[in-house]
Amino acid sequence: MRPEQAVSWYRRMSAVYAFGTWTLLGSLIFFGRKKSNPLGDELKQKDELTEPPKGFYVETIVTYKEDFVPITDRILNYWKSWTGGRGPES
């Protein structure tokens, strides 16, 4: 890499890092003040329900596969195959 390219790359990455840092700090300050300064007690709404709404029905169906391998294990086995570690144990 030529020195001119290295300098321009360094400046670009510094700008990206600075933008990310200021964005993170700004959002932390914004949400911190938002939580600590409520708009007033008279504007607060009651979030919890005393009884469930009528006609509301939820059904959850969970399907289990017989030979299911979690994606984290798949990634780990793939990584081990490249790094020379022990692969999947069959």
mmCIF file as gemmi writes it, N, C-alpha and C atoms, coordinates in Angstrom:
data_model
loop_
_atom_site.group_PDB
_atom_site.id
_atom_site.type_symbol
_atom_site.label_atom_id
_atom_site.label_alt_id
_atom_site.label_comp_id
_atom_site.label_asym_id
_atom_site.label_entity_id
_atom_site.label_seq_id
_atom_site.pdbx_PDB_ins_code
_atom_site.Cartn_x
_atom_site.Cartn_y
_atom_site.Cartn_z
_atom_site.occupancy
_atom_site.B_iso_or_equiv
_atom_site.pdbx_formal_charge
_atom_site.auth_seq_id
_atom_site.auth_asym_id
_atom_site.pdbx_PDB_model_num
ATOM 1 N N . MET Axp A 1 ? 0.847 -1.163 0 1 0 ? 1 A 1
ATOM 2 C CA . MET Axp A 1 ? 0 0 0 1 0 ? 1 A 1
ATOM 3 C C . MET Axp A 1 ? 0.893 1.227 0 1 0 ? 1 A 1
ATOM 4 N N . ARG Axp A 2 ? 0.557 2.139 -0.856 1 0 ? 2 A 1
ATOM 5 C CA . ARG Axp A 2 ? 1.354 3.375 -0.932 1 0 ? 2 A 1
ATOM 6 C C . ARG Axp A 2 ? 1.025 4.265 0.253 1 0 ? 2 A 1
ATOM 7 N N . PRO Axp A 3 ? 1.96 5.139 0.622 1 0 ? 3 A 1
ATOM 8 C CA . PRO Axp A 3 ? 1.729 6.011 1.782 1 0 ? 3 A 1
ATOM 9 C C . PRO Axp A 3 ? 0.498 6.91 1.613 1 0 ? 3 A 1
ATOM 10 N N . GLU Axp A 4 ? 0.251 7.39 0.387 1 0 ? 4 A 1
ATOM 11 C CA . GLU Axp A 4 ? -0.911 8.264 0.166 1 0 ? 4 A 1
ATOM 12 C C . GLU Axp A 4 ? -2.212 7.49 0.413 1 0 ? 4 A 1
ATOM 13 N N . GLN Axp A 5 ? -2.232 6.223 -0.024 1 0 ? 5 A 1
ATOM 14 C CA . GLN Axp A 5 ? -3.422 5.41 0.194 1 0 ? 5 A 1
ATOM 15 C C . GLN Axp A 5 ? -3.62 5.122 1.682 1 0 ? 5 A 1
ATOM 16 N N . ALA Axp A 6 ? -2.525 4.871 2.356 1 0 ? 6 A 1
ATOM 17 C CA . ALA Axp A 6 ? -2.613 4.578 3.782 1 0 ? 6 A 1
ATOM 18 C C . ALA Axp A 6 ? -3.146 5.785 4.557 1 0 ? 6 A 1
ATOM 19 N N . VAL Axp A 7 ? -2.695 6.962 4.2 1 0 ? 7 A 1
ATOM 20 C CA . VAL Axp A 7 ? -3.134 8.175 4.893 1 0 ? 7 A 1
ATOM 21 C C . VAL Axp A 7 ? -4.628 8.41 4.633 1 0 ? 7 A 1
ATOM 22 N N . SER Axp A 8 ? -5.049 8.257 3.373 1 0 ? 8 A 1
ATOM 23 C CA . SER Axp A 8 ? -6.461 8.482 3.07 1 0 ? 8 A 1
ATOM 24 C C . SER Axp A 8 ? -7.338 7.422 3.751 1 0 ? 8 A 1
ATOM 25 N N . TRP Axp A 9 ? -6.871 6.184 3.788 1 0 ? 9 A 1
ATOM 26 C CA . TRP Axp A 9 ? -7.621 5.127 4.459 1 0 ? 9 A 1
ATOM 27 C C . TRP Axp A 9 ? -7.727 5.416 5.956 1 0 ? 9 A 1
ATOM 28 N N . TYR Axp A 10 ? -6.631 5.865 6.55 1 0 ? 10 A 1
ATOM 29 C CA . TYR Axp A 10 ? -6.609 6.186 7.973 1 0 ? 10 A 1
ATOM 30 C C . TYR Axp A 10 ? -7.596 7.311 8.285 1 0 ? 10 A 1
ATOM 31 N N . ARG Axp A 11 ? -7.633 8.338 7.437 1 0 ? 11 A 1
ATOM 32 C CA . ARG Axp A 11 ? -8.554 9.458 7.668 1 0 ? 11 A 1
ATOM 33 C C . ARG Axp A 11 ? -10.004 9.005 7.531 1 0 ? 11 A 1
ATOM 34 N N . ARG Axp A 12 ? -10.289 8.164 6.542 1 0 ? 12 A 1
ATOM 35 C CA . ARG Axp A 12 ? -11.653 7.679 6.361 1 0 ? 12 A 1
ATOM 36 C C . ARG Axp A 12 ? -12.091 6.856 7.571 1 0 ? 12 A 1
ATOM 37 N N . MET Axp A 13 ? -11.229 5.962 8.017 1 0 ? 13 A 1
ATOM 38 C CA . MET Axp A 13 ? -11.59 5.132 9.166 1 0 ? 13 A 1
ATOM 39 C C . MET Axp A 13 ? -11.721 5.96 10.44 1 0 ? 13 A 1
ATOM 40 N N . SER Axp A 14 ? -10.927 6.996 10.575 1 0 ? 14 A 1
ATOM 41 C CA . SER Axp A 14 ? -11.059 7.882 11.734 1 0 ? 14 A 1
ATOM 42 C C . SER Axp A 14 ? -12.399 8.595 11.712 1 0 ? 14 A 1
ATOM 43 N N . ALA Axp A 15 ? -12.846 9.027 10.544 1 0 ? 15 A 1
ATOM 44 C CA . ALA Axp A 15 ? -14.144 9.693 10.422 1 0 ? 15 A 1
ATOM 45 C C . ALA Axp A 15 ? -15.273 8.717 10.746 1 0 ? 15 A 1
ATOM 46 N N . VAL Axp A 16 ? -15.181 7.485 10.255 1 0 ? 16 A 1
ATOM 47 C CA . VAL Axp A 16 ? -16.209 6.486 10.549 1 0 ? 16 A 1
ATOM 48 C C . VAL Axp A 16 ? -16.251 6.188 12.044 1 0 ? 16 A 1
ATOM 49 N N . TYR Axp A 17 ? -15.106 6.05 12.666 1 0 ? 17 A 1
ATOM 50 C CA . TYR Axp A 17 ? -15.036 5.782 14.103 1 0 ? 17 A 1
ATOM 51 C C . TYR Axp A 17 ? -15.618 6.951 14.893 1 0 ? 17 A 1
ATOM 52 N N . ALA Axp A 18 ? -15.266 8.17 14.513 1 0 ? 18 A 1
ATOM 53 C CA . ALA Axp A 18 ? -15.775 9.35 15.21 1 0 ? 18 A 1
ATOM 54 C C . ALA Axp A 18 ? -17.292 9.451 15.071 1 0 ? 18 A 1
ATOM 55 N N . PHE Axp A 19 ? -17.811 9.184 13.884 1 0 ? 19 A 1
ATOM 56 C CA . PHE Axp A 19 ? -19.259 9.229 13.668 1 0 ? 19 A 1
ATOM 57 C C . PHE Axp A 19 ? -19.967 8.205 14.548 1 0 ? 19 A 1
ATOM 58 N N . GLY Axp A 20 ? -19.445 7 14.604 1 0 ? 20 A 1
ATOM 59 C CA . GLY Axp A 20 ? -20.05 5.963 15.433 1 0 ? 20 A 1
ATOM 60 C C . GLY Axp A 20 ? -20.002 6.301 16.91 1 0 ? 20 A 1
ATOM 61 N N . THR Axp A 21 ? -18.891 6.851 17.355 1 0 ? 21 A 1
ATOM 62 C CA . THR Axp A 21 ? -18.729 7.215 18.759 1 0 ? 21 A 1
ATOM 63 C C . THR Axp A 21 ? -19.711 8.301 19.154 1 0 ? 21 A 1
ATOM 64 N N . TRP Axp A 22 ? -19.806 9.36 18.345 1 0 ? 22 A 1
ATOM 65 C CA . TRP Axp A 22 ? -20.72 10.455 18.662 1 0 ? 22 A 1
ATOM 66 C C . TRP Axp A 22 ? -22.173 10.014 18.569 1 0 ? 22 A 1
ATOM 67 N N . THR Axp A 23 ? -22.477 9.106 17.659 1 0 ? 23 A 1
ATOM 68 C CA . THR Axp A 23 ? -23.833 8.584 17.569 1 0 ? 23 A 1
ATOM 69 C C . THR Axp A 23 ? -24.188 7.798 18.825 1 0 ? 23 A 1
ATOM 70 N N . LEU Axp A 24 ? -23.281 6.953 19.283 1 0 ? 24 A 1
ATOM 71 C CA . LEU Axp A 24 ? -23.51 6.181 20.496 1 0 ? 24 A 1
ATOM 72 C C . LEU Axp A 24 ? -23.683 7.094 21.707 1 0 ? 24 A 1
ATOM 73 N N . LEU Axp A 25 ? -22.784 8.047 21.871 1 0 ? 25 A 1
ATOM 74 C CA . LEU Axp A 25 ? -22.877 8.952 23.013 1 0 ? 25 A 1
ATOM 75 C C . LEU Axp A 25 ? -24.157 9.784 22.957 1 0 ? 25 A 1
ATOM 76 N N . GLY Axp A 26 ? -24.507 10.264 21.775 1 0 ? 26 A 1
ATOM 77 C CA . GLY Axp A 26 ? -25.728 11.056 21.639 1 0 ? 26 A 1
ATOM 78 C C . GLY Axp A 26 ? -26.972 10.265 21.982 1 0 ? 26 A 1
ATOM 79 N N . SER Axp A 27 ? -27.031 9.025 21.533 1 0 ? 27 A 1
ATOM 80 C CA . SER Axp A 27 ? -28.212 8.215 21.84 1 0 ? 27 A 1
ATOM 81 C C . SER Axp A 27 ? -28.267 7.87 23.322 1 0 ? 27 A 1
ATOM 82 N N . LEU Axp A 28 ? -27.124 7.621 23.952 1 0 ? 28 A 1
ATOM 83 C CA . LEU Axp A 28 ? -27.12 7.341 25.39 1 0 ? 28 A 1
ATOM 84 C C . LEU Axp A 28 ? -27.609 8.551 26.183 1 0 ? 28 A 1
ATOM 85 N N . ILE Axp A 29 ? -27.154 9.736 25.804 1 0 ? 29 A 1
ATOM 86 C CA . ILE Axp A 29 ? -27.597 10.949 26.494 1 0 ? 29 A 1
ATOM 87 C C . ILE Axp A 29 ? -29.079 11.179 26.255 1 0 ? 29 A 1
ATOM 88 N N . PHE Axp A 30 ? -29.522 11.021 25.019 1 0 ? 30 A 1
ATOM 89 C CA . PHE Axp A 30 ? -30.93 11.247 24.677 1 0 ? 30 A 1
ATOM 90 C C . PHE Axp A 30 ? -31.846 10.306 25.445 1 0 ? 30 A 1
ATOM 91 N N . PHE Axp A 31 ? -31.552 9.017 25.411 1 0 ? 31 A 1
ATOM 92 C CA . PHE Axp A 31 ? -32.428 8.072 26.083 1 0 ? 31 A 1
ATOM 93 C C . PHE Axp A 31 ? -32.283 8.151 27.598 1 0 ? 31 A 1
ATOM 94 N N . GLY Axp A 32 ? -31.115 8.527 28.091 1 0 ? 32 A 1
ATOM 95 C CA . GLY Axp A 32 ? -30.943 8.71 29.53 1 0 ? 32 A 1
ATOM 96 C C . GLY Axp A 32 ? -31.792 9.845 30.057 1 0 ? 32 A 1
ATOM 97 N N . ARG Axp A 33 ? -31.839 10.955 29.331 1 0 ? 33 A 1
ATOM 98 C CA . ARG Axp A 33 ? -32.66 12.087 29.754 1 0 ? 33 A 1
ATOM 99 C C . ARG Axp A 33 ? -34.138 11.79 29.566 1 0 ? 33 A 1
ATOM 100 N N . LYS Axp A 34 ? -34.458 11.038 28.536 1 0 ? 34 A 1
ATOM 101 C CA . LYS Axp A 34 ? -35.861 10.711 28.273 1 0 ? 34 A 1
ATOM 102 C C . LYS Axp A 34 ? -36.439 9.871 29.408 1 0 ? 34 A 1
ATOM 103 N N . LYS Axp A 35 ? -35.647 8.942 29.947 1 0 ? 35 A 1
ATOM 104 C CA . LYS Axp A 35 ? -36.123 8.094 31.041 1 0 ? 35 A 1
ATOM 105 C C . LYS Axp A 35 ? -36.155 8.845 32.368 1 0 ? 35 A 1
ATOM 106 N N . SER Axp A 36 ? -35.199 9.737 32.591 1 0 ? 36 A 1
ATOM 107 C CA . SER Axp A 36 ? -35.119 10.396 33.891 1 0 ? 36 A 1
ATOM 108 C C . SER Axp A 36 ? -36.076 11.578 34.017 1 0 ? 36 A 1
ATOM 109 N N . ASN Axp A 37 ? -36.545 12.158 32.912 1 0 ? 37 A 1
ATOM 110 C CA . ASN Axp A 37 ? -37.451 13.299 32.957 1 0 ? 37 A 1
ATOM 111 C C . ASN Axp A 37 ? -38.79 12.948 32.331 1 0 ? 37 A 1
ATOM 112 N N . PRO Axp A 38 ? -39.707 12.341 33.104 1 0 ? 38 A 1
ATOM 113 C CA . PRO Axp A 38 ? -41.026 12.067 32.532 1 0 ? 38 A 1
ATOM 114 C C . PRO Axp A 38 ? -41.761 13.376 32.288 1 0 ? 38 A 1
ATOM 115 N N . LEU Axp A 39 ? -42.701 13.376 31.372 1 0 ? 39 A 1
ATOM 116 C CA . LEU Axp A 39 ? -43.403 14.592 30.988 1 0 ? 39 A 1
ATOM 117 C C . LEU Axp A 39 ? -44.422 15.057 32.026 1 0 ? 39 A 1
ATOM 118 N N . GLY Axp A 40 ? -44.721 14.271 32.979 1 0 ? 40 A 1
ATOM 119 C CA . GLY Axp A 40 ? -45.66 14.665 34.023 1 0 ? 40 A 1
ATOM 120 C C . GLY Axp A 40 ? -46.534 13.498 34.423 1 0 ? 40 A 1
ATOM 121 N N . ASP Axp A 41 ? -47.021 13.559 35.655 1 0 ? 41 A 1
ATOM 122 C CA . ASP Axp A 41 ? -47.838 12.468 36.155 1 0 ? 41 A 1
ATOM 123 C C . ASP Axp A 41 ? -49.205 12.425 35.479 1 0 ? 41 A 1
ATOM 124 N N . GLU Axp A 42 ? -49.744 13.593 35.091 1 0 ? 42 A 1
ATOM 125 C CA . GLU Axp A 42 ? -51.064 13.599 34.497 1 0 ? 42 A 1
ATOM 126 C C . GLU Axp A 42 ? -51.056 13.019 33.087 1 0 ? 42 A 1
ATOM 127 N N . LEU Axp A 43 ? -49.901 12.939 32.438 1 0 ? 43 A 1
ATOM 128 C CA . LEU Axp A 43 ? -49.819 12.395 31.088 1 0 ? 43 A 1
ATOM 129 C C . LEU Axp A 43 ? -49.521 10.904 31.067 1 0 ? 43 A 1
ATOM 130 N N . LYS Axp A 44 ? -49.216 10.337 32.226 1 0 ? 44 A 1
ATOM 131 C CA . LYS Axp A 44 ? -48.901 8.918 32.269 1 0 ? 44 A 1
ATOM 132 C C . LYS Axp A 44 ? -50.145 8.096 31.987 1 0 ? 44 A 1
ATOM 133 N N . GLN Axp A 45 ? -49.963 7.046 31.206 1 0 ? 45 A 1
ATOM 134 C CA . GLN Axp A 45 ? -51.066 6.155 30.913 1 0 ? 45 A 1
ATOM 135 C C . GLN Axp A 45 ? -50.835 4.842 31.636 1 0 ? 45 A 1
ATOM 136 N N . LYS Axp A 46 ? -51.916 4.186 31.973 1 0 ? 46 A 1
ATOM 137 C CA . LYS Axp A 46 ? -51.807 2.91 32.651 1 0 ? 46 A 1
ATOM 138 C C . LYS Axp A 46 ? -51.486 1.845 31.613 1 0 ? 46 A 1
ATOM 139 N N . ASP Axp A 47 ? -50.334 1.179 31.737 1 0 ? 47 A 1
ATOM 140 C CA . ASP Axp A 47 ? -49.878 0.212 30.755 1 0 ? 47 A 1
ATOM 141 C C . ASP Axp A 47 ? -50.438 -1.189 30.999 1 0 ? 47 A 1
ATOM 142 N N . GLU Axp A 48 ? -50.748 -1.514 32.22 1 0 ? 48 A 1
ATOM 143 C CA . GLU Axp A 48 ? -51.173 -2.881 32.51 1 0 ? 48 A 1
ATOM 144 C C . GLU Axp A 48 ? -52.691 -2.992 32.443 1 0 ? 48 A 1
ATOM 145 N N . LEU Axp A 49 ? -53.159 -4.11 31.984 1 0 ? 49 A 1
ATOM 146 C CA . LEU Axp A 49 ? -54.584 -4.366 31.873 1 0 ? 49 A 1
ATOM 147 C C . LEU Axp A 49 ? -55.065 -5.108 33.114 1 0 ? 49 A 1
ATOM 148 N N . THR Axp A 50 ? -56.262 -4.774 33.562 1 0 ? 50 A 1
ATOM 149 C CA . THR Axp A 50 ? -56.795 -5.456 34.738 1 0 ? 50 A 1
ATOM 150 C C . THR Axp A 50 ? -57.337 -6.831 34.369 1 0 ? 50 A 1
ATOM 151 N N . GLU Axp A 51 ? -57.866 -6.97 33.146 1 0 ? 51 A 1
ATOM 152 C CA . GLU Axp A 51 ? -58.337 -8.267 32.672 1 0 ? 51 A 1
ATOM 153 C C . GLU Axp A 51 ? -58.012 -8.388 31.188 1 0 ? 51 A 1
ATOM 154 N N . PRO Axp A 52 ? -57.846 -9.604 30.701 1 0 ? 52 A 1
ATOM 155 C CA . PRO Axp A 52 ? -57.503 -9.766 29.285 1 0 ? 52 A 1
ATOM 156 C C . PRO Axp A 52 ? -58.66 -9.328 28.394 1 0 ? 52 A 1
ATOM 157 N N . PRO Axp A 53 ? -58.37 -8.775 27.216 1 0 ? 53 A 1
ATOM 158 C CA . PRO Axp A 53 ? -59.444 -8.355 26.32 1 0 ? 53 A 1
ATOM 159 C C . PRO Axp A 53 ? -60.267 -9.553 25.853 1 0 ? 53 A 1
ATOM 160 N N . LYS Axp A 54 ? -61.538 -9.336 25.647 1 0 ? 54 A 1
ATOM 161 C CA . LYS Axp A 54 ? -62.437 -10.417 25.244 1 0 ? 54 A 1
ATOM 162 C C . LYS Axp A 54 ? -62.228 -10.73 23.772 1 0 ? 54 A 1
ATOM 163 N N . GLY Axp A 55 ? -62.273 -12.034 23.435 1 0 ? 55 A 1
ATOM 164 C CA . GLY Axp A 55 ? -62.095 -12.447 22.05 1 0 ? 55 A 1
ATOM 165 C C . GLY Axp A 55 ? -60.646 -12.503 21.614 1 0 ? 55 A 1
ATOM 166 N N . PHE Axp A 56 ? -59.747 -12.386 22.553 1 0 ? 56 A 1
ATOM 167 C CA . PHE Axp A 56 ? -58.32 -12.401 22.238 1 0 ? 56 A 1
ATOM 168 C C . PHE Axp A 56 ? -57.782 -13.805 22.489 1 0 ? 56 A 1
ATOM 169 N N . TYR Axp A 57 ? -57.183 -14.395 21.485 1 0 ? 57 A 1
ATOM 170 C CA . TYR Axp A 57 ? -56.743 -15.785 21.585 1 0 ? 57 A 1
ATOM 171 C C . TYR Axp A 57 ? -55.359 -15.917 20.962 1 0 ? 57 A 1
ATOM 172 N N . VAL Axp A 58 ? -54.453 -16.564 21.676 1 0 ? 58 A 1
ATOM 173 C CA . VAL Axp A 58 ? -53.093 -16.782 21.186 1 0 ? 58 A 1
ATOM 174 C C . VAL Axp A 58 ? -52.803 -18.272 21.238 1 0 ? 58 A 1
ATOM 175 N N . GLU Axp A 59 ? -52.241 -18.787 20.16 1 0 ? 59 A 1
ATOM 176 C CA . GLU Axp A 59 ? -51.864 -20.194 20.112 1 0 ? 59 A 1
ATOM 177 C C . GLU Axp A 59 ? -50.43 -20.27 19.615 1 0 ? 59 A 1
ATOM 178 N N . THR Axp A 60 ? -49.622 -21.036 20.301 1 0 ? 60 A 1
ATOM 179 C CA . THR Axp A 60 ? -48.233 -21.213 19.919 1 0 ? 60 A 1
ATOM 180 C C . THR Axp A 60 ? -48 -22.668 19.57 1 0 ? 60 A 1
ATOM 181 N N . ILE Axp A 61 ? -47.443 -22.902 18.4 1 0 ? 61 A 1
ATOM 182 C CA . ILE Axp A 61 ? -47.137 -24.26 17.967 1 0 ? 61 A 1
ATOM 183 C C . ILE Axp A 61 ? -45.623 -24.371 17.856 1 0 ? 61 A 1
ATOM 184 N N . VAL Axp A 62 ? -45.056 -25.302 18.594 1 0 ? 62 A 1
ATOM 185 C CA . VAL Axp A 62 ? -43.619 -25.531 18.577 1 0 ? 62 A 1
ATOM 186 C C . VAL Axp A 62 ? -43.369 -26.869 17.905 1 0 ? 62 A 1
ATOM 187 N N . THR Axp A 63 ? -42.52 -26.863 16.868 1 0 ? 63 A 1
ATOM 188 C CA . THR Axp A 63 ? -42.194 -28.088 16.15 1 0 ? 63 A 1
ATOM 189 C C . THR Axp A 63 ? -40.728 -28.408 16.381 1 0 ? 63 A 1
ATOM 190 N N . TYR Axp A 64 ? -40.462 -29.593 16.857 1 0 ? 64 A 1
ATOM 191 C CA . TYR Axp A 64 ? -39.099 -30.026 17.093 1 0 ? 64 A 1
ATOM 192 C C . TYR Axp A 64 ? -38.68 -30.981 15.99 1 0 ? 64 A 1
ATOM 193 N N . LYS Axp A 65 ? -37.493 -30.756 15.447 1 0 ? 65 A 1
ATOM 194 C CA . LYS Axp A 65 ? -36.962 -31.68 14.452 1 0 ? 65 A 1
ATOM 195 C C . LYS Axp A 65 ? -36.144 -32.744 15.167 1 0 ? 65 A 1
ATOM 196 N N . GLU Axp A 66 ? -36.097 -33.914 14.596 1 0 ? 66 A 1
ATOM 197 C CA . GLU Axp A 66 ? -35.437 -35.042 15.249 1 0 ? 66 A 1
ATOM 198 C C . GLU Axp A 66 ? -33.915 -34.859 15.319 1 0 ? 66 A 1
ATOM 199 N N . ASP Axp A 67 ? -33.29 -34.535 14.217 1 0 ? 67 A 1
ATOM 200 C CA . ASP Axp A 67 ? -31.826 -34.385 14.167 1 0 ? 67 A 1
ATOM 201 C C . ASP Axp A 67 ? -31.437 -32.92 13.988 1 0 ? 67 A 1
ATOM 202 N N . PHE Axp A 68 ? -31.992 -32.036 14.782 1 0 ? 68 A 1
ATOM 203 C CA . PHE Axp A 68 ? -31.743 -30.606 14.646 1 0 ? 68 A 1
ATOM 204 C C . PHE Axp A 68 ? -30.396 -30.239 15.253 1 0 ? 68 A 1
ATOM 205 N N . VAL Axp A 69 ? -29.591 -29.453 14.515 1 0 ? 69 A 1
ATOM 206 C CA . VAL Axp A 69 ? -28.312 -28.942 14.999 1 0 ? 69 A 1
ATOM 207 C C . VAL Axp A 69 ? -28.423 -27.421 15.038 1 0 ? 69 A 1
ATOM 208 N N . PRO Axp A 70 ? -28.249 -26.807 16.192 1 0 ? 70 A 1
ATOM 209 C CA . PRO Axp A 70 ? -28.347 -25.35 16.28 1 0 ? 70 A 1
ATOM 210 C C . PRO Axp A 70 ? -27.318 -24.665 15.386 1 0 ? 70 A 1
ATOM 211 N N . ILE Axp A 71 ? -27.673 -23.473 14.929 1 0 ? 71 A 1
ATOM 212 C CA . ILE Axp A 71 ? -26.81 -22.736 14.009 1 0 ? 71 A 1
ATOM 213 C C . ILE Axp A 71 ? -25.474 -22.388 14.667 1 0 ? 71 A 1
ATOM 214 N N . THR Axp A 72 ? -25.464 -22.177 15.986 1 0 ? 72 A 1
ATOM 215 C CA . THR Axp A 72 ? -24.203 -21.861 16.656 1 0 ? 72 A 1
ATOM 216 C C . THR Axp A 72 ? -23.25 -23.052 16.599 1 0 ? 72 A 1
ATOM 217 N N . ASP Axp A 73 ? -23.789 -24.264 16.743 1 0 ? 73 A 1
ATOM 218 C CA . ASP Axp A 73 ? -22.938 -25.452 16.637 1 0 ? 73 A 1
ATOM 219 C C . ASP Axp A 73 ? -22.425 -25.631 15.21 1 0 ? 73 A 1
ATOM 220 N N . ARG Axp A 74 ? -23.264 -25.324 14.234 1 0 ? 74 A 1
ATOM 221 C CA . ARG Axp A 74 ? -22.823 -25.42 12.846 1 0 ? 74 A 1
ATOM 222 C C . ARG Axp A 74 ? -21.672 -24.47 12.553 1 0 ? 74 A 1
ATOM 223 N N . ILE Axp A 75 ? -21.796 -23.228 13.037 1 0 ? 75 A 1
ATOM 224 C CA . ILE Axp A 75 ? -20.733 -22.237 12.825 1 0 ? 75 A 1
ATOM 225 C C . ILE Axp A 75 ? -19.464 -22.674 13.536 1 0 ? 75 A 1
ATOM 226 N N . LEU Axp A 76 ? -19.603 -23.158 14.763 1 0 ? 76 A 1
ATOM 227 C CA . LEU Axp A 76 ? -18.433 -23.605 15.526 1 0 ? 76 A 1
ATOM 228 C C . LEU Axp A 76 ? -17.741 -24.777 14.838 1 0 ? 76 A 1
ATOM 229 N N . ASN Axp A 77 ? -18.505 -25.729 14.343 1 0 ? 77 A 1
ATOM 230 C CA . ASN Axp A 77 ? -17.917 -26.872 13.637 1 0 ? 77 A 1
ATOM 231 C C . ASN Axp A 77 ? -17.219 -26.437 12.351 1 0 ? 77 A 1
ATOM 232 N N . TYR Axp A 78 ? -17.831 -25.49 11.644 1 0 ? 78 A 1
ATOM 233 C CA . TYR Axp A 78 ? -17.208 -24.971 10.426 1 0 ? 78 A 1
ATOM 234 C C . TYR Axp A 78 ? -15.898 -24.269 10.753 1 0 ? 78 A 1
ATOM 235 N N . TRP Axp A 79 ? -15.905 -23.464 11.825 1 0 ? 79 A 1
ATOM 236 C CA . TRP Axp A 79 ? -14.694 -22.753 12.236 1 0 ? 79 A 1
ATOM 237 C C . TRP Axp A 79 ? -13.598 -23.745 12.63 1 0 ? 79 A 1
ATOM 238 N N . LYS Axp A 80 ? -13.964 -24.774 13.372 1 0 ? 80 A 1
ATOM 239 C CA . LYS Axp A 80 ? -12.985 -25.77 13.796 1 0 ? 80 A 1
ATOM 240 C C . LYS Axp A 80 ? -12.404 -26.526 12.606 1 0 ? 80 A 1
ATOM 241 N N . SER Axp A 81 ? -13.228 -26.744 11.572 1 0 ? 81 A 1
ATOM 242 C CA . SER Axp A 81 ? -12.711 -27.446 10.399 1 0 ? 81 A 1
ATOM 243 C C . SER Axp A 81 ? -11.65 -26.628 9.687 1 0 ? 81 A 1
ATOM 244 N N . TRP Axp A 82 ? -11.744 -25.297 9.763 1 0 ? 82 A 1
ATOM 245 C CA . TRP Axp A 82 ? -10.745 -24.44 9.114 1 0 ? 82 A 1
ATOM 246 C C . TRP Axp A 82 ? -9.51 -24.249 9.986 1 0 ? 82 A 1
ATOM 247 N N . THR Axp A 83 ? -9.695 -24.233 11.296 1 0 ? 83 A 1
ATOM 248 C CA . THR Axp A 83 ? -8.559 -23.955 12.184 1 0 ? 83 A 1
ATOM 249 C C . THR Axp A 83 ? -7.834 -25.207 12.624 1 0 ? 83 A 1
ATOM 250 N N . GLY Axp A 84 ? -8.303 -26.363 12.249 1 0 ? 84 A 1
ATOM 251 C CA . GLY Axp A 84 ? -7.602 -27.595 12.562 1 0 ? 84 A 1
ATOM 252 C C . GLY Axp A 84 ? -8.006 -28.211 13.882 1 0 ? 84 A 1
ATOM 253 N N . GLY Axp A 85 ? -9.021 -27.655 14.53 1 0 ? 85 A 1
ATOM 254 C CA . GLY Axp A 85 ? -9.512 -28.241 15.78 1 0 ? 85 A 1
ATOM 255 C C . GLY Axp A 85 ? -10.34 -29.467 15.5 1 0 ? 85 A 1
ATOM 256 N N . ARG Axp A 86 ? -10.836 -30.065 16.577 1 0 ? 86 A 1
ATOM 257 C CA . ARG Axp A 86 ? -11.69 -31.226 16.404 1 0 ? 86 A 1
ATOM 258 C C . ARG Axp A 86 ? -13.007 -30.805 15.786 1 0 ? 86 A 1
ATOM 259 N N . GLY Axp A 87 ? -13.418 -31.481 14.78 1 0 ? 87 A 1
ATOM 260 C CA . GLY Axp A 87 ? -14.665 -31.16 14.088 1 0 ? 87 A 1
ATOM 261 C C . GLY Axp A 87 ? -15.848 -31.731 14.81 1 0 ? 87 A 1
ATOM 262 N N . PRO Axp A 88 ? -16.964 -31.879 14.126 1 0 ? 88 A 1
ATOM 263 C CA . PRO Axp A 88 ? -18.162 -32.408 14.774 1 0 ? 88 A 1
ATOM 264 C C . PRO Axp A 88 ? -17.937 -33.855 15.195 1 0 ? 88 A 1
ATOM 265 N N . GLU Axp A 89 ? -18.418 -34.149 16.372 1 0 ? 89 A 1
ATOM 266 C CA . GLU Axp A 89 ? -18.275 -35.514 16.88 1 0 ? 89 A 1
ATOM 267 C C . GLU Axp A 89 ? -19.515 -36.293 16.486 1 0 ? 89 A 1
ATOM 268 N N . SER Axp A 90 ? -19.359 -37.305 15.644 1 0 ? 90 A 1
ATOM 269 C CA . SER Axp A 90 ? -20.511 -38.084 15.178 1 0 ? 90 A 1
ATOM 270 C C . SER Axp A 90 ? -20.602 -39.389 15.927 1 0 ? 90 A 1
